[in-house]
Amino acid sequence: MLQRLLSSSRYLVLIAVVGTFLASLTLLVFGGISVVQLIADTVMHADISGKTGKLLVLGFIEAIDLFLLGTVFFMISLGLYELFIDDSIPVPDWLEIHTLDDLKDKLVGVIVVVMGVVFLGHVIKWHGEQELIWLGGAIALVTAGLTWFVSNKKKK
């Protein structure tokens, strides 16, 4: 009886799968709506200037950030489903997840990209504050730490 209870408890992960999938869906839809709204605002208020161009680029970078985060949440949802419920769903080879380490490796890669996009957004808004140096240094340290973590894990 205890074995059956513990065996079926893996379906509790469905809460996390559904939650992260809904979070992914929300971020992707919100990102899509923000891109359409940004394009519409640009066309309606066609003010051609360097400042407007920077704001437009920043708006698109923020939308890309939403898309990337939505993708991260989707990968978590899919990965948890593959790990705990059913690993026979058809996915591309690069998205196959067989262990928790596979899921962590994929997430580390996407996290590094998201941090790069966040930094790029700050570079575009940059007004010469020293804050950008600290942010860039922090992102570099986190990236180096994550890279070390992944590379040392693979050596074992």
C-alpha positions as CSV (number, residue, x, y, z in Angstrom):
1,M,0.0,0.0,0.0
2,L,2.8,2.4,0.9
3,Q,4.6,1.6,-2.3
4,R,1.5,2.4,-4.4
5,L,1.0,5.6,-2.5
6,L,4.5,6.7,-3.1
7,S,4.5,5.6,-6.7
8,S,1.3,7.6,-7.5
9,S,2.5,10.6,-5.5
10,R,4.7,11.5,-8.5
11,Y,1.5,12.9,-10.1
12,L,1.7,15.7,-7.5
13,V,4.3,17.2,-9.9
14,L,1.4,17.9,-12.2
15,I,0.7,21.0,-10.0
16,A,4.1,22.3,-10.9
17,V,3.7,21.3,-14.6
18,V,0.4,23.1,-15.0
19,G,1.5,26.1,-13.0
20,T,4.7,26.6,-15.0
21,F,2.9,26.0,-18.2
22,L,0.3,28.6,-17.4
23,A,3.1,31.0,-16.4
24,S,4.8,30.3,-19.7
25,L,1.6,30.9,-21.6
26,T,0.9,34.1,-19.8
27,L,4.4,35.5,-20.4
28,L,4.3,34.5,-24.1
29,V,0.9,36.0,-24.8
30,F,1.8,39.2,-22.8
31,G,5.0,39.5,-24.8
32,G,3.1,39.1,-28.1
33,I,0.6,41.7,-27.1
34,S,3.3,44.1,-26.1
35,V,5.1,43.7,-29.4
36,V,1.8,44.4,-31.3
37,Q,1.1,47.4,-29.1
38,L,4.6,48.7,-29.5
39,I,4.3,48.4,-33.3
40,A,0.9,50.1,-33.3
41,D,2.2,53.0,-31.1
42,T,5.2,53.4,-33.3
43,V,3.0,53.6,-36.5
44,M,0.4,55.9,-34.9
45,H,2.9,58.3,-33.3
46,A,5.6,58.2,-36.0
47,D,8.1,60.4,-34.3
48,I,11.4,59.7,-36.0
49,S,14.3,60.5,-33.7
50,G,17.3,58.9,-32.1
51,K,15.5,58.9,-28.7
52,T,12.4,57.3,-30.2
53,G,14.6,54.7,-31.9
54,K,16.3,53.8,-28.6
55,L,12.9,53.5,-26.8
56,L,11.7,51.3,-29.6
57,V,14.7,49.0,-29.4
58,L,14.3,48.9,-25.6
59,G,10.7,48.0,-25.9
60,F,11.5,45.1,-28.2
61,I,14.4,44.0,-25.9
62,E,11.9,43.9,-23.0
63,A,9.5,41.8,-25.2
64,I,12.4,39.4,-26.0
65,D,13.1,39.1,-22.3
66,L,9.4,38.1,-21.8
67,F,9.7,35.6,-24.6
68,L,12.9,34.1,-23.2
69,L,11.4,33.9,-19.7
70,G,8.2,32.3,-21.1
71,T,10.5,29.8,-22.9
72,V,12.3,29.0,-19.6
73,F,9.0,28.4,-17.9
74,F,7.9,26.2,-20.8
75,M,11.1,24.2,-20.6
76,I,10.6,23.7,-16.9
77,S,7.0,22.5,-17.4
78,L,8.0,20.2,-20.2
79,G,11.1,18.9,-18.3
80,L,9.2,18.1,-15.2
81,Y,6.5,16.4,-17.2
82,E,9.1,14.3,-19.0
83,L,10.9,13.4,-15.7
84,F,8.0,12.5,-13.6
85,I,5.0,11.6,-15.8
86,D,5.7,10.5,-19.3
87,D,9.0,10.7,-21.2
88,S,7.6,9.5,-24.5
89,I,6.2,12.8,-25.7
90,P,7.7,13.9,-29.0
91,V,10.2,16.7,-28.6
92,P,13.3,17.7,-30.6
93,D,16.5,16.0,-29.6
94,W,17.9,19.1,-28.0
95,L,14.8,19.3,-25.7
96,E,14.9,15.7,-24.5
97,I,15.2,15.6,-20.7
98,H,16.0,12.3,-19.0
99,T,17.5,13.4,-15.7
100,L,17.2,16.4,-13.4
101,D,20.8,17.3,-14.5
102,D,19.6,17.6,-18.1
103,L,16.9,20.0,-17.0
104,K,19.3,22.1,-15.0
105,D,21.8,22.2,-17.9
106,K,19.2,23.5,-20.2
107,L,18.0,26.1,-17.7
108,V,21.5,27.3,-17.0
109,G,22.0,28.0,-20.7
110,V,18.7,30.0,-21.0
111,I,19.4,31.9,-17.7
112,V,22.7,33.1,-19.1
113,V,21.0,34.3,-22.3
114,V,18.3,36.1,-20.2
115,M,20.9,37.8,-18.1
116,G,22.6,39.0,-21.3
117,V,19.4,40.4,-22.6
118,V,18.7,42.2,-19.3
119,F,22.2,43.7,-19.4
120,L,21.7,44.8,-23.0
121,G,18.5,46.6,-22.0
122,H,20.5,48.4,-19.3
123,V,23.2,49.3,-21.8
124,I,20.6,51.0,-24.0
125,K,19.1,53.0,-21.1
126,W,22.6,53.8,-19.8
127,H,23.3,57.4,-18.8
128,G,26.8,57.0,-17.6
129,E,26.1,55.8,-14.1
130,Q,28.5,53.4,-12.4
131,E,25.6,51.1,-11.7
132,L,26.1,49.5,-15.1
133,I,29.6,48.4,-14.2
134,W,28.3,46.7,-11.0
135,L,25.5,45.0,-12.9
136,G,27.8,43.8,-15.7
137,G,30.3,42.5,-13.1
138,A,27.5,40.7,-11.2
139,I,26.2,39.1,-14.4
140,A,29.7,38.1,-15.3
141,L,30.3,36.5,-11.9
142,V,27.0,34.6,-12.0
143,T,27.7,33.5,-15.5
144,A,31.2,32.3,-14.5
145,G,29.8,30.5,-11.5
146,L,27.1,28.7,-13.6
147,T,29.6,27.8,-16.2
148,W,32.0,26.3,-13.6
149,F,29.0,24.4,-12.0
150,V,28.0,22.9,-15.3
151,S,31.5,22.1,-16.5
152,N,32.6,20.5,-13.2
153,K,29.4,18.4,-13.0
154,K,30.1,17.0,-16.5
155,K,33.7,16.0,-15.6
156,K,32.4,13.8,-12.8
